[in-house]
Amino acid sequence: MDKSKRLFLKSKRSFRRRLPPIQPGDRIDYRNISLINRFISEQGKILSRRLNRLTLKQQRLITIAIKQARILSLLPFINNEKEFKRRESTTRTTGFRTKKK
């Protein structure tokens, strides 16, 4: 097959049916931290709708709930535990600079 024709062929993906991330009984609310944590990355970023497999309305509600939880300090704005540990472990051994006469 010619290379130019290969570009137009779609790759065949295996189709796996996953459970929807939000069940009908779940309330999307800033107090429901266990539900909200599923839609946040390790760095603390809000995951996209494509990754979450949510509807537009659900994604909007999740985003509002995450922002409210951050403002009320139920969730961190960013998760930088690794950076914090790295900064903690490196100590400065340099002393004060003195003026030369």
N, C-alpha and C positions, 0 to 999 in steps of 0.2 A: 504494500500500500504506500502511496506517495505521502511524504511528510506533510504537505499542505492539506491533504485530506484528513490526516490524523488530528489536526488542530480542531476540526469542527465536530469530531465525535465526542460525545459526552462519556465521561468515565462512569462505569456502573458501580454504584455503591450498594452495599448490603443495607437493606431497610430493616431497622430494628424498631419495634414499637416500644416507646418508653411511657411510663406513667406521667401524667401531667404534673408539673411541679407544684401547682396549687390545687388542692382538692376542693370540691364545692363547699364543704363545711368550714374551710379555713377563712378566718377574718384577716384581711390585710390591714394591720394596725401597727403603729409605732411601738406598742407595748409587747407585741408578739416577736420577741427577739429571735427565737428559734427559727421562725419562718424567714425573717429578714436576713439572717446570717447565710442562708442558702444562696442569696443573690448578691453577695459581696465577695470580691476576690481576696486573696491573701494579703494584698497591699492595702485593702480597705476601699477599693474602687467598686462602683456599681457596675455589675456585668451588663452587657448589652442584651437587648431583647432577643436577638438571634441565638445567643448562648443559653439564655434562660428558658427559651421556648414559651414565652408568655404572649398574651394578646396585648394590643396597644393600651387598652384600658387598664389591664393588670399591671403592665410595666409602669404606667404613670402613677398608679396607687402605690406600688412598691417604692418608686423613687421618692415620692412625697413622704412615705413612712420612714425611709432610711434617713432622709434629711431631718425630719422631726426628731428621730431618735438620736442623731448626732448633736443637734442643738441642745437637747435635754441631757446630753452626755451619757446616754445609754450605750452608744457605740462610739468608737474613736473615729476621728476624721481620716487619719492615716494610721496604718499599722507599721511602725518602724522598730519593732523589737530587735531585729538583727542589728540595725544601725546603733541602737541604744546600747546593746551588749558590747559591740565593737568599741564604741566610744568609752565605755566604762572600763574596759580591760586595758586600754592604752593610757598610761599615765605619763604626764610630762615630767621630765627630770631636769629640765633647764631651769636655772636659777634666774634671779633678777640681773639685769644688765647694769653694770656700774659705769660711771663716767670716768674716762681716762683723763688725767691731768696733764 
